Amino acid sequence: MPEHGVRSVYSACPFELMTLDQNGVISTATAFFFENAGVSFVVTNWHVVSGKHFLTKQPIDGQGRCPSRILAKLATYEVGDAERQEFGIAPFEIPLYEQEQPVWFEHPTFGSYCDVVAIPLERPKSCPSNLHRPANRMSSIRIPVEPGGLVFIVGFPEGVSVGFGLPLWKSGYIASEPHYDVNVGGTQREFGGLEGGTRVPAFFVDSQTRRGMSGSPVFARYIGSWDGRDPYRKTDPFEDPDFLDREDYFVSAVGTEFVGCYSGRVLAREDGAAVGLCWRRDIVEEICSAGQVGQHPHVRYAR
């Protein structure tokens, strides 16, 4: 770990986005690279690329502006002129439409009602390989991901960054059982659970996030001892006869695992319950694997 430099590899994972239309910048957001079957994708939220709320399909911008392109602010060694190039952050333009067709993939089942998209895109050759690594390639370690567990949402709140363009870490806690889908807008019923509303493949995160963090990678953190083969098997490694022969037992250790993509608060008021959505990692994998091109966000939707 360097004393003078980037002290966590996870800080170098996400990058900032700027969404634009013909009149200029609309908003900022966050994205990250994801690798699936050898193909590179840029992952962010559906509402970021469409400019509309993923459930209501209403414009988010007060003036109704929706983006036609995004700028990804990526690390590069090609900042400056040809004679004196330096390291820094430079904009990389990503058009959102080709021949009036969206360039992004949506979930094969939930479609645009899943607030995650993946854009097939190879990282620029000028981008250093040790920066903006795919979120699912940051670590192969699996940890117990449990309710009440610590998570970090790593992104750019209100477009704030540090150093040469590094993100901020907003801490939070897993606020629901992460294996189970959640209902947004449901109402109470007598025999357990909620009815109505919209079921989404995500879990709740309790964190004081801000605008600009939409599309951030979410990393869970676990401190303690666990079995790396099966993190949810309750066991005492010192009672396991194979303990000394195994390298995947973690004792008094710290583990970090990529668990999903953040998409912001589910309530309109920021001073409400402060509960946001984390779309699970397997949902991102399903989007990339299916390759289902997104429906145009500015046509009539039918459920």
C-alpha positions as CSV (number, residue, x, y, z in Angstrom):
1,M,0.0,0.0,0.0
2,P,1.6,3.3,-1.0
3,E,1.6,6.2,1.4
4,H,1.6,8.7,-1.4
5,G,-0.9,7.6,-3.9
6,V,-4.1,5.6,-4.2
7,R,-4.4,3.5,-1.1
8,S,-7.4,1.3,-2.1
9,V,-7.8,-0.5,-5.5
10,Y,-11.6,0.0,-5.1
11,S,-11.2,3.8,-5.3
12,A,-10.0,3.3,-8.9
13,C,-13.0,1.2,-9.9
14,P,-15.8,3.6,-10.8
15,F,-15.7,6.7,-13.0
16,E,-17.9,9.8,-13.4
17,L,-20.5,10.3,-16.1
18,M,-21.9,13.5,-17.5
19,T,-25.2,13.3,-19.4
20,L,-25.8,15.7,-22.2
21,D,-28.3,16.8,-24.9
22,Q,-28.0,19.3,-27.7
23,N,-28.0,22.1,-25.1
24,G,-25.2,20.8,-23.0
25,V,-24.8,19.1,-19.6
26,I,-27.9,17.8,-17.9
27,S,-26.6,16.0,-14.9
28,T,-23.8,13.8,-13.5
29,A,-23.8,10.2,-12.5
30,T,-21.5,7.2,-11.8
31,A,-20.6,4.1,-13.8
32,F,-18.2,1.2,-13.8
33,F,-16.8,-1.5,-16.1
34,F,-18.1,-5.1,-15.9
35,E,-16.7,-8.1,-17.7
36,N,-18.8,-11.0,-18.8
37,A,-17.7,-13.9,-21.1
38,G,-14.7,-11.8,-22.1
39,V,-16.8,-8.8,-23.2
40,S,-16.4,-5.4,-21.5
41,F,-19.5,-3.4,-20.5
42,V,-20.2,0.0,-19.0
43,V,-22.8,-0.4,-16.3
44,T,-25.0,2.4,-14.9
45,N,-28.7,3.1,-14.3
46,W,-31.5,3.1,-16.8
47,H,-32.7,6.4,-15.5
48,V,-29.2,7.9,-16.2
49,V,-29.3,7.0,-19.9
50,S,-33.0,7.7,-20.4
51,G,-33.5,10.8,-18.2
52,K,-36.7,9.2,-16.9
53,H,-37.7,7.5,-13.7
54,F,-37.6,3.7,-14.2
55,L,-41.0,3.1,-12.7
56,T,-43.1,6.2,-13.7
57,K,-41.3,6.8,-17.0
58,Q,-41.6,10.6,-16.2
59,P,-38.7,12.9,-17.0
60,I,-36.4,13.5,-14.0
61,D,-35.0,16.9,-15.1
62,G,-37.3,19.8,-14.2
63,Q,-37.2,21.0,-17.8
64,G,-37.9,17.6,-19.3
65,R,-34.4,17.3,-20.8
66,C,-33.2,13.8,-21.7
67,P,-29.7,12.8,-22.8
68,S,-28.6,11.8,-26.2
69,R,-25.0,11.0,-25.2
70,I,-22.8,10.6,-22.2
71,L,-19.3,11.5,-21.4
72,A,-17.3,9.0,-19.4
73,K,-14.5,10.7,-17.4
74,L,-11.7,8.1,-17.7
75,A,-8.1,8.0,-16.5
76,T,-5.6,8.3,-19.4
77,Y,-2.0,8.9,-20.2
78,E,-3.0,11.1,-23.2
79,V,-4.0,14.4,-21.5
80,G,-2.5,17.4,-23.2
81,D,-1.1,18.0,-26.6
82,A,0.9,15.4,-28.7
83,E,4.3,16.9,-27.7
84,R,3.6,16.8,-23.9
85,Q,1.1,14.2,-22.8
86,E,0.4,13.7,-19.2
87,F,-1.6,11.5,-16.9
88,G,-5.1,12.7,-15.9
89,I,-8.8,12.4,-16.5
90,A,-10.3,13.0,-20.0
91,P,-13.8,12.8,-21.4
92,F,-14.7,9.8,-23.6
93,E,-17.9,10.2,-25.5
94,I,-20.5,7.5,-25.7
95,P,-23.5,8.0,-28.0
96,L,-26.6,6.5,-26.6
97,Y,-28.3,5.8,-29.9
98,E,-27.3,4.4,-33.3
99,Q,-29.8,4.9,-36.0
100,E,-32.4,5.8,-33.4
101,Q,-31.8,2.5,-31.6
102,P,-30.5,2.5,-28.0
103,V,-27.0,1.1,-27.6
104,W,-27.6,-0.3,-24.1
105,F,-28.8,-3.8,-23.0
106,E,-31.7,-4.2,-20.5
107,H,-32.8,-7.0,-18.3
108,P,-34.4,-9.8,-20.3
109,T,-37.4,-10.2,-17.9
110,F,-37.8,-6.8,-16.2
111,G,-36.8,-4.6,-19.1
112,S,-36.6,-0.9,-18.3
113,Y,-38.4,-1.6,-15.0
114,C,-34.9,-2.8,-13.8
115,D,-32.9,0.4,-13.3
116,V,-29.7,-1.1,-14.6
117,V,-28.2,-1.1,-18.2
118,A,-25.0,-2.4,-19.7
119,I,-23.4,-0.8,-22.7
120,P,-20.9,-3.0,-24.7
121,L,-17.7,-1.0,-24.8
122,E,-14.0,-1.8,-24.8
123,R,-12.0,0.4,-22.6
124,P,-9.8,2.9,-24.5
125,K,-6.2,1.6,-25.0
126,S,-4.9,4.8,-23.4
127,C,-6.6,3.9,-20.1
128,P,-4.2,2.3,-17.6
129,S,-5.0,-1.3,-16.9
130,N,-4.8,-0.8,-13.1
131,L,-7.5,1.9,-13.2
132,H,-11.2,1.4,-13.7
133,R,-10.9,-2.4,-13.4
134,P,-14.2,-4.3,-13.9
135,A,-16.1,-4.3,-10.6
136,N,-16.6,-8.1,-10.8
137,R,-12.8,-8.6,-11.2
138,M,-11.7,-6.6,-8.2
139,S,-11.6,-9.6,-6.0
140,S,-12.5,-13.4,-6.2
141,I,-13.1,-13.6,-2.5
142,R,-16.7,-14.3,-1.4
143,I,-17.8,-13.1,2.0
144,P,-21.0,-13.4,4.1
145,V,-23.4,-10.7,2.7
146,E,-26.0,-10.3,5.4
147,P,-28.7,-7.9,6.7
148,G,-27.0,-5.2,8.8
149,G,-23.7,-5.8,7.0
150,L,-21.5,-2.9,6.1
151,V,-21.5,-1.7,2.5
152,F,-19.7,1.1,0.6
153,I,-21.2,3.0,-2.3
154,V,-18.3,4.4,-4.2
155,G,-19.2,7.2,-6.6
156,F,-19.5,10.9,-7.2
157,P,-22.1,12.7,-5.0
158,E,-23.0,16.0,-6.6
159,G,-20.1,15.5,-9.0
160,V,-17.5,15.8,-6.2
161,S,-14.2,14.0,-6.6
162,V,-10.7,14.2,-5.1
163,G,-7.2,14.0,-6.5
164,F,-7.1,13.3,-10.2
165,G,-10.8,12.3,-10.2
166,L,-11.2,9.7,-7.5
167,P,-14.6,9.0,-6.1
168,L,-16.0,9.3,-2.6
169,W,-16.9,6.4,-0.3
170,K,-20.4,6.6,1.2
171,S,-20.9,4.0,3.9
172,G,-24.2,2.3,4.6
173,Y,-25.8,-0.9,5.8
174,I,-27.7,-3.7,4.1
175,A,-31.3,-2.9,5.1
176,S,-33.1,-6.0,3.9
177,E,-32.5,-9.7,3.3
178,P,-30.4,-9.5,0.1
179,H,-31.6,-12.7,-1.4
180,Y,-35.2,-11.6,-1.6
181,D,-36.7,-9.1,-4.1
182,V,-38.3,-6.0,-2.7
183,N,-41.6,-4.3,-3.5
184,V,-41.6,-0.6,-4.3
185,G,-44.8,1.2,-3.6
186,G,-46.6,-1.8,-2.1
187,T,-49.3,-1.7,0.6
188,Q,-49.8,-3.8,3.8
189,R,-51.8,-7.0,3.6
190,E,-53.0,-9.2,6.4
191,F,-51.1,-12.4,5.7
192,G,-47.5,-11.2,5.5
193,G,-45.5,-9.1,3.1
194,L,-46.8,-6.4,0.8
195,E,-49.1,-6.4,-2.1
196,G,-49.3,-4.2,-5.2
197,G,-46.5,-1.9,-6.1
198,T,-43.6,-3.1,-8.3
199,R,-41.4,-6.1,-7.4
200,V,-37.8,-5.4,-8.3
201,P,-34.7,-7.7,-8.1
202,A,-32.8,-5.6,-5.6
203,F,-32.3,-5.2,-1.9
204,F,-32.5,-2.1,0.3
205,V,-29.4,-0.1,1.5
206,D,-29.6,2.4,4.3
207,S,-27.2,5.2,3.4
208,Q,-27.2,9.0,3.1
209,T,-26.4,9.1,-0.6
210,R,-26.8,12.1,-2.9
211,R,-27.4,12.9,-6.5
212,G,-24.6,11.8,-8.8
213,M,-24.1,8.5,-7.1
214,S,-26.6,6.7,-9.4
215,G,-24.8,3.8,-11.1
216,S,-22.2,3.4,-8.3
217,P,-20.7,0.0,-7.6
218,V,-21.6,-1.3,-4.2
219,F,-19.0,-3.3,-2.2
220,A,-19.8,-5.3,0.9
221,R,-17.3,-5.5,3.7
222,Y,-17.0,-8.3,6.3
223,I,-14.6,-8.5,9.3
224,G,-14.2,-11.8,11.1
225,S,-13.8,-15.5,10.2
226,W,-15.5,-17.4,7.5
227,D,-15.3,-20.3,5.1
228,G,-14.3,-19.1,1.6
229,R,-15.9,-22.1,-0.1
230,D,-19.3,-21.5,1.6
231,P,-19.5,-18.1,3.4
232,Y,-22.9,-18.9,4.9
233,R,-21.8,-22.2,6.5
234,K,-21.5,-21.6,10.2
235,T,-18.3,-23.3,11.2
236,D,-15.4,-23.1,13.6
237,P,-12.2,-23.4,11.4
238,F,-10.2,-24.7,14.4
239,E,-12.6,-27.7,14.7
240,D,-12.2,-28.6,11.0
241,P,-9.5,-31.3,10.4
242,D,-8.7,-29.8,7.0
243,F,-8.2,-26.3,8.4
244,L,-4.4,-26.3,8.2
245,D,-4.4,-27.6,4.6
246,R,-6.8,-25.1,3.2
247,E,-6.0,-21.5,2.0
248,D,-9.7,-20.5,1.7
249,Y,-10.4,-20.2,5.4
250,F,-10.3,-16.7,6.6
251,V,-9.6,-16.0,10.3
252,S,-9.8,-12.6,11.8
253,A,-9.7,-11.2,8.3
254,V,-11.2,-8.4,6.3
255,G,-13.0,-9.2,3.0
256,T,-14.6,-7.1,0.3
257,E,-17.0,-8.3,-2.4
258,F,-18.8,-6.5,-5.2
259,V,-22.5,-7.0,-4.6
260,G,-24.4,-4.8,-7.1
261,C,-25.2,-1.5,-8.7
262,Y,-26.8,1.4,-6.7
263,S,-29.6,3.4,-8.1
264,G,-30.7,5.9,-5.5
265,R,-33.5,6.6,-3.0
266,V,-36.9,5.0,-3.5
267,L,-38.6,7.9,-1.7
268,A,-39.0,11.4,-3.3
269,R,-37.8,13.3,-0.3
270,E,-34.1,13.0,0.7
271,D,-35.0,13.5,4.3
272,G,-37.3,10.4,4.2
273,A,-36.3,6.9,5.1
274,A,-32.9,7.2,3.3
275,V,-33.4,3.8,1.8
276,G,-31.9,3.2,-1.6
277,L,-31.8,0.2,-4.0
278,C,-28.9,-2.1,-4.7
279,W,-29.5,-4.2,-7.8
280,R,-27.8,-7.5,-7.2
281,R,-24.7,-8.7,-9.0
282,D,-26.5,-11.6,-10.7
283,I,-28.9,-9.1,-12.3
284,V,-26.0,-7.3,-13.9
285,E,-24.7,-10.7,-15.1
286,E,-28.1,-11.6,-16.6
287,I,-28.3,-8.3,-18.5
288,C,-24.8,-8.7,-20.0
289,S,-25.4,-12.4,-20.9
290,A,-28.8,-11.9,-22.5
291,G,-27.8,-9.0,-24.8
292,Q,-31.3,-7.7,-25.0
293,V,-31.2,-4.3,-26.7
294,G,-33.1,-1.7,-24.8
295,Q,-36.5,-0.4,-25.9
296,H,-36.4,3.3,-26.9
297,P,-37.3,5.3,-23.7
298,H,-39.2,8.0,-25.6
299,V,-42.0,5.8,-27.0
300,R,-45.1,4.6,-25.4
301,Y,-44.5,1.8,-22.8
302,A,-46.8,-1.1,-22.1
303,R,-46.4,-3.5,-19.1
